[in-house]
Amino acid sequence: AIASKASENAQATQSLSSEDTNKPNVIKAPEADQYAQAAQQVADLKVNPKSAPLVTLTQASALFDIAKTSEEYVKVAELFTKAATQSEDIEAVAQGIAFRNAAIAYEEAANLSKNPGALWKRAADSWETFGKANSVYLINAQVNKARVLRLSGDRVGAHKLYQELKRNQASLADYKDLAQQVKIGLVLTAPVADTKATKDRKSTRLNSSHANISYAV
């Protein structure tokens, strides 16, 4: 009976038109309201306290996908932070993901805000907390914190952190991508010479086409 059924299935498969077999399986992305409903359903779950961080993490992830305003991203970041600190029993990996996602959400909020100063600071603080949560994440967290400081306009703070990372070359040995980011960061945040010194150095250039270039010291 099994062999007979298999034969029927094979014949049915062969009878499919080439048009049907060539159709791609298109999976539609969930709508925003579906994410919102899912987040609410997760929030309404009654779970064991030990599972609460994972529930909050799931809720925050769903809301992150539909956030559009600075305020919404702030709420998401606060949820991720809550997930990371909700229980002492939370697994290190889950806690790390929560702190990292909180930092990313604060960055999104800062990018959309008219007054992003405080939000950039929260993002930088979240990256620092991410690094402290587990030494495995430390270098990644420091490089990202330096990047956030640079984006926020704190070139001095960013440059100082990049310099500290460069001095600790051994820690960057296994992270080529991060090491490259540190090199780029040092260039982007290098202090600019004062007007007179810059003018003196520029006068030694071959022509005046470089007049608008600021040379790092």
Solvent accessible surface area in square Angstrom, and as a share of the most:
residue,aa,sasa,rsa
1,A,121,0.94
2,I,154,0.78
3,A,80,0.62
4,S,64,0.41
5,K,118,0.50
6,A,56,0.43
7,S,53,0.34
8,E,96,0.43
9,N,81,0.41
10,A,48,0.37
11,Q,118,0.52
12,A,60,0.46
13,T,83,0.49
14,Q,148,0.66
15,S,90,0.58
16,L,94,0.47
17,S,56,0.36
18,S,80,0.52
19,E,120,0.54
20,D,70,0.36
21,T,83,0.48
22,N,116,0.59
23,K,121,0.51
24,P,105,0.66
25,N,147,0.75
26,V,119,0.69
27,I,159,0.80
28,K,178,0.75
29,A,81,0.63
30,P,73,0.46
31,E,115,0.52
32,A,52,0.40
33,D,81,0.42
34,Q,92,0.41
35,Y,59,0.23
36,A,41,0.32
37,Q,105,0.47
38,A,42,0.32
39,A,3,0.02
40,Q,101,0.45
41,Q,119,0.53
42,V,24,0.14
43,A,45,0.35
44,D,94,0.48
45,L,103,0.51
46,K,203,0.86
47,V,64,0.37
48,N,91,0.47
49,P,105,0.66
50,K,136,0.58
51,S,45,0.29
52,A,21,0.16
53,P,1,0.01
54,L,98,0.49
55,V,26,0.15
56,T,9,0.05
57,L,23,0.11
58,T,72,0.42
59,Q,32,0.14
60,A,0,0.00
61,S,47,0.30
62,A,14,0.11
63,L,45,0.23
64,F,57,0.24
65,D,90,0.47
66,I,38,0.19
67,A,11,0.09
68,K,156,0.66
69,T,62,0.36
70,S,12,0.08
71,E,117,0.53
72,E,74,0.33
73,Y,25,0.10
74,V,25,0.14
75,K,135,0.57
76,V,3,0.02
77,A,0,0.00
78,E,86,0.38
79,L,31,0.16
80,F,3,0.01
81,T,49,0.28
82,K,104,0.44
83,A,0,0.00
84,A,0,0.00
85,T,87,0.51
86,Q,66,0.29
87,S,24,0.15
88,E,179,0.80
89,D,89,0.46
90,I,23,0.12
91,E,126,0.57
92,A,53,0.41
93,V,95,0.55
94,A,10,0.08
95,Q,46,0.20
96,G,1,0.01
97,I,63,0.32
98,A,0,0.00
99,F,15,0.06
100,R,94,0.34
101,N,25,0.13
102,A,0,0.00
103,A,0,0.00
104,I,59,0.30
105,A,0,0.00
106,Y,17,0.07
107,E,19,0.09
108,E,61,0.27
109,A,0,0.00
110,A,3,0.02
111,N,102,0.52
112,L,93,0.46
113,S,29,0.19
114,K,194,0.82
115,N,126,0.65
116,P,41,0.26
117,G,52,0.50
118,A,68,0.53
119,L,20,0.10
120,W,23,0.08
121,K,130,0.55
122,R,99,0.36
123,A,0,0.00
124,A,4,0.03
125,D,61,0.32
126,S,14,0.09
127,W,9,0.03
128,E,63,0.28
129,T,53,0.31
130,F,9,0.04
131,G,2,0.02
132,K,152,0.64
133,A,37,0.28
134,N,43,0.22
135,S,93,0.60
136,V,106,0.61
137,Y,46,0.18
138,L,70,0.35
139,I,19,0.10
140,N,59,0.30
141,A,2,0.01
142,Q,55,0.24
143,V,2,0.01
144,N,23,0.12
145,K,44,0.19
146,A,0,0.00
147,R,58,0.21
148,V,0,0.00
149,L,32,0.16
150,R,69,0.25
151,L,84,0.42
152,S,45,0.29
153,G,55,0.53
154,D,61,0.32
155,R,99,0.36
156,V,125,0.72
157,G,21,0.20
158,A,0,0.00
159,H,29,0.13
160,K,126,0.53
161,L,21,0.10
162,Y,6,0.02
163,Q,74,0.33
164,E,73,0.33
165,L,6,0.03
166,K,105,0.44
167,R,172,0.63
168,N,79,0.41
169,Q,104,0.46
170,A,86,0.66
171,S,29,0.19
172,L,8,0.04
173,A,71,0.55
174,D,128,0.66
175,Y,88,0.34
176,K,169,0.72
177,D,111,0.57
178,L,17,0.08
179,A,24,0.19
180,Q,95,0.42
181,Q,79,0.35
182,V,3,0.02
183,K,129,0.55
184,I,85,0.43
185,G,2,0.02
186,L,27,0.13
187,V,113,0.65
188,L,82,0.41
189,T,3,0.02
190,A,13,0.10
191,P,75,0.47
192,V,84,0.48
193,A,14,0.11
194,D,96,0.50
195,T,118,0.68
196,K,147,0.62
197,A,33,0.25
198,T,13,0.08
199,K,144,0.61
200,D,74,0.39
201,R,76,0.28
202,K,53,0.22
203,S,88,0.57
204,T,107,0.62
205,R,108,0.39
206,L,178,0.89
207,N,86,0.44
208,S,97,0.62
209,S,90,0.58
210,H,67,0.30
211,A,60,0.47
212,N,149,0.76
213,I,79,0.40
214,S,72,0.46
215,Y,41,0.16
216,A,64,0.49
217,V,115,0.66
